[in-house]
Amino acid sequence: MRRAEEGLKLAIEKSPSLILMDIQLPGMDGITALKDLKAGPETKTIPVIAITASAMTYNRVTMMAEGFDGFQSKPISVKDFLEEVRTVLEF
C-alpha cells in the first residue's frame, strides 16, 4: 500500500477481517486513517493492529488509547505477531 487513502478505499471495497496499519504513512498518518475507518459504517468493526518502527514514540498504551485493537513494534517478532492476531481475532 502506498498511501493511507488507498488503504481506506480498499477497506470499504473488500471489507477485510483485519487491517495492519503502519503509523508512519505517506499522506495521512495511521492514527488519522484509523479514525476515518472507525467513523465509517462499512469499516468501523474491522479490527486494526498498529505497526510502527517508532517504539520509543508510540507504545501499546498510547496506540490502544487511540482506538487500535492491537500493537506491534518493528522489527516484528513472528511469535508475538501471531499471538496478537489470534487475540485480536479471538481465535
Secondary structure, 3 states (H helix, E strand, C coil): CCCHHHHHHHHHHHCCCCEEEECCCCCCCHHHHHHHHHHCCCCCCCCEEEEECCCCCCCHHHHHHHCCCEEEECCCCHHHHHHHHHHHHCC
